[in-house]
Amino acid sequence: MKGLIHISTVLLVIIAVLLFELLIFGHEFGHFITAKLSGVQVNEFALGMGPKIFSFKKGETQYSLRLFPIGGYCALEGEDSDSLSEKGFCNKPVWKRMIIIVAGAVMNIIIGFILMVVLQVQEPQYATMTISKFADDSVTQEAGLQLGDEIYSINGYRTKTYLDLSVALTMSDTTAPEFAVRRYGEIVGIGNVQLKTVTTSSGQEAIQFDFYLLPKERSFINTLSYSFNNTVSVVKMVWQSLIGLIRGKFSLNEMSGIVGTAAVIKDAAAEGLKRSFGDAVNNIVYLIMIISVNLGVFNMLPIPALDGGRFLFLIIEAIRRKPMNRNVEGIINTIFFILLIILVIVVTCSDVIKIFE
């Protein structure tokens, strides 16, 4: 029995690493394929960082697999320096360079959507936002919610999926947030609705729904639609988390780096393994899906050294009708890259401390 558990654990680790590598591959492949289609020379396409395990060259591109599975890169001719080649990135029209830059983040969102489909296709039914039943002595019914109401928004946060509902309540500073519902085809403001609360075993107060949502049967169209809406919900969740971090709602101590993420994946897999190997895999897939979307959104923030920063420089170039000074752009990117590395080190140290607490 213990041998089977060890084998299952090893398989789960392999699955997690492969899925994580899929995110990196997908991101860099987005840059790679759009560069190739735009006539830009790709000098190297690498999966992983550090020393090469093996590599080969096909055409003008060196393909490499490197030792540490923590990143990758797509090295383009003329990306960080001037190039006389007509295939140089710097010599292509701004709109083509913009497409190449955003393609990595777009691929991460697409991968997130695909993983979401993998999860949702296993569900027999999907929850809508329509209230189908209330529990006995429901406080939300007393507060004004009715059967057939479609929950439209909470504190102005649009709710299309159950995940939206959870995020909206998590972001709320009160147990009586402001509800708006779609009732008989019209949007109706209910005002502040007191939600039922319970005390958890840890002594914290938590919200408990005292109503049930109308289920929708699975179909091909419903699966795609629900997966798309859920992926959008994850994008919104990541964005709201970033806004919350900026506003001080969340602290840096609540952020997780590679170590913290690995710990969360391990715990999720272990929890799922208590039920079945399939549940453990699904837990890993769910977390990797969130990481993929997170990577896509974060990478497009207008911060130098990220794809979003490069995109911002291209917007400035398009407005000025001439590129920024290469030296100035390089210095700015280097400074912000160092700051990002410092942030990664701080978050990683915090992850390690939390593990041993």
Secondary structure, 3 states (H helix, E strand, C coil): CHHHHHHHHHHHHHHHHHHHHHHHHHHHHHHHHHHHHCCCCEEEEEEEEEEEEEEEEECCEEEEEEEEEEEEEEEECCCCCCCCCCCCHHHCCHHHHHHHHHHHHHHHHHHHHHHHHHHHCCCCEEEEEEEEEECCCCHHHHCCCCCCCEEEEECCEECCCHHHHHHHHHHCCCCCCEEEEEECCEEEEEEECCCCEEECCCCCEEECCCEEEEEEECCHHHHHHHHHHHHHHHHHHHHHHHHHHHCCCCCHHHCCCHHHHHHHHHHHHHHHHCCCHHHHHHHHHHHHHHHHHHHHHHHCCCCCCCHHHHHHHHHHHHHHCCCCCHHHHHHHHHHHHHHHHHHHHHHHHHHHHHHHC
